[in-house]
């Protein structure tokens, strides 16, 4: 599409559709960012509340079980950490598997750190 030309006090300004779309996009992005920040702050508060409600009696056995599963021939977490050390951890399923097996332990460590820092 062609841009329109407006003359104001002897100066020529080219206003194109792309400029208008960019301005609208910037406004929407700014509003979305402010909304996400406010939602994000509430989300973090909710996350901490949920973490505080998880009992150590549940979290410790789940973390140990996930670290050691499967028990034979070798726990997946250990196998994937060895692969990571050797630079062989490249497959997305292997990366997901490592994160899956380490997640309860990471949650437990965060919970312990949070309880010690209070």
C-alpha positions in Angstrom: 0.0 0.0 0.0 1.1 3.5 -0.6 2.0 5.9 2.2 0.2 9.2 2.6 2.1 12.4 2.6 1.0 15.3 4.9 2.4 18.8 4.6 2.6 20.7 7.9 4.5 24.0 8.1 6.4 23.2 5.0 7.8 19.8 6.2 6.8 16.6 4.6 6.0 13.6 6.8 5.5 10.1 5.4 3.1 8.1 7.5 3.0 4.5 6.3 0.9 1.5 7.4 4.0 -0.1 8.9 4.6 3.0 11.2 1.0 2.8 12.5 1.2 -1.0 13.0 4.5 -0.5 14.8 3.1 2.1 17.1 0.0 -0.1 17.9 2.3 -3.1 18.4 4.5 -1.1 20.9 1.4 0.0 22.9 0.0 -3.6 23.1 3.5 -4.9 24.0 3.8 -2.4 26.8 0.4 -3.2 28.2 1.0 -6.9 27.9 4.4 -6.6 29.7 2.8 -4.6 32.6 0.0 -7.2 32.9 2.5 -10.1 32.8 4.6 -8.4 35.6 1.6 -8.1 37.8 0.5 -11.6 37.1 4.0 -12.9 37.5 4.3 -11.3 41.0 1.1 -13.1 42.1 2.3 -16.3 40.5 5.5 -16.2 42.5 3.6 -15.7 45.7 1.3 -18.7 44.8 4.4 -20.8 43.9 6.0 -20.1 47.3 2.7 -20.9 49.1 2.4 -24.2 47.2 6.1 -25.0 48.0 5.5 -24.3 51.7 2.6 -26.7 51.8 4.6 -29.7 50.4 5.6 -31.9 53.3 9.2 -33.1 53.7 7.7 -36.5 54.4 6.4 -36.7 50.9 9.2 -34.7 49.1 12.2 -36.6 50.4 11.0 -40.1 49.4 9.9 -38.9 46.0 13.3 -37.2 45.4 15.2 -40.3 46.4 13.0 -42.5 44.4 13.3 -40.3 41.3 17.1 -40.1 41.7 17.5 -43.8 41.9 14.9 -45.0 39.4 15.3 -47.3 37.6 17.3 -49.3 40.1 19.0 -51.5 37.5 21.2 -51.5 35.5 22.0 -47.8 36.4 19.9 -44.9 37.7 18.9 -42.6 34.9 20.0 -39.5 36.7 23.5 -40.9 37.1 23.6 -42.2 33.5 22.5 -38.8 32.1 25.0 -36.9 34.3 27.8 -39.1 33.0 26.5 -38.4 29.4 26.6 -34.7 30.2 30.1 -34.9 31.5 31.2 -36.7 28.4 29.4 -34.2 26.1 27.0 -36.9 24.8 23.8 -35.4 26.2 22.5 -34.0 23.0 19.1 -35.7 22.4 16.1 -33.7 23.6 14.6 -36.8 25.2 17.7 -37.4 27.2 17.8 -33.8 28.4 14.1 -34.0 29.4 14.8 -37.3 31.2 17.6 -35.7 33.2 15.4 -32.8 34.2 12.5 -35.1 35.0 14.6 -37.2 37.4 16.3 -34.2 39.0 13.1 -32.0 39.4 12.0 -33.4 42.8 15.6 -33.0 44.2 15.7 -29.4 42.9 12.4 -28.7 44.6 13.7 -30.2 47.8 16.8 -28.1 47.7 14.8 -25.0 47.1 12.5 -25.8 50.0 15.5 -26.5 52.3 17.2 -23.2 51.3 14.0 -21.3 51.7 13.4 -22.8 55.2 17.0 -22.0 56.3 16.9 -18.5 55.0 13.8 -17.5 57.0 
